[in-house]
């Protein structure tokens, strides 16, 4: 809207003086400077506070870090100490384990030595048993003892239970089967019977002398029980009866012996029986039967066959003459060869 013309125009204020304007600008600049200074001081103070706080925080964190570092170093030290203790224990355990292994190896070696020693001792016993069996067969012809020796050797091998001993056990089984299949000859029994006959020869009555002497001696010992006059009469009567002797012979005349020849007869009969016993051990069938035949002839010719002892001796001699003693005995070559093979195998190892 345009102003009225009647209204007088506004007059601009009169310009202020130059000094006033300068002082106002100076005051304004001073205020701005003070404000800026105050602002800068406040900012500096605030920054200082933040720096202090930051320094305290850093100091605290450094302290915490130092504390944590110390604790960590303590933990590390403790860990190192525990690790050293564990290493020491581990070293001691390794040493003990090494000692235990050494002792175990020593025990194994000792057990092996003991086992080898036991096996060696057993094989030595087996070898001795086989040797004894061979000697009994070849020298004495004693089959039962040989069988017992071989059975003992097989039992010793069975206790070891080693596969390497199977060939020897098979050879032993074959030899035992062959020995058990042989006819039985009771050589010890025959030998004992011959020995009894030898000891009884002195008690057998002779045909030429009638009653044995020991019966006459028994009557003399029984005589002193009676009164003296009866004993004297009995002795006179015995002397009178000795002047005349009457005998009855229902067979051919007995062989007469010169005085004192009965001793040599009995000793020769003993020698015949001893020869038969030696022939038995050597398995000489012809000599054995021939000696027993001569002994039977002498018993029938010179001794009283009506006596029970003489008849029993003749019967025993007939039974022994019928026995077969010349049995072909097997050898133990297979068993001995298997034993040598086992020995050679052990020596090579």
Secondary structure, 3 states (H helix, E strand, C coil): CCCCCCCCCCCCCCCCCHHHHHHHHHHHHHHHHHHHHHHHHHHHHHHHHHHHHHHHHHHHHHHHHHHHHHHHHHHHHHHHHHHHHHHHHHHHHHHHHHHHHHHHHHHHHHHHHHHHHHHHHHHHHHHHHHHHHHHHHHHHCCHHHHHHHHHHHHHHHHHHCCHHHHHHHHHHHHHHHHHHCCCCCCHHHHHHHHHHHHHHHHHCCECCCCCCHHHHHHHHHHHCCCCHHHHHHHHHHHHHHHHCCCCCCCCCCCCCCCCCHHHHHHHHHHHHHHHHHHHHHCCCHHHHHHHHHHHHHHHHHHECCCCHHHHHHHHHHHHHHCCCCCCCCCCCHHHHHHHHHHHHHHHHC
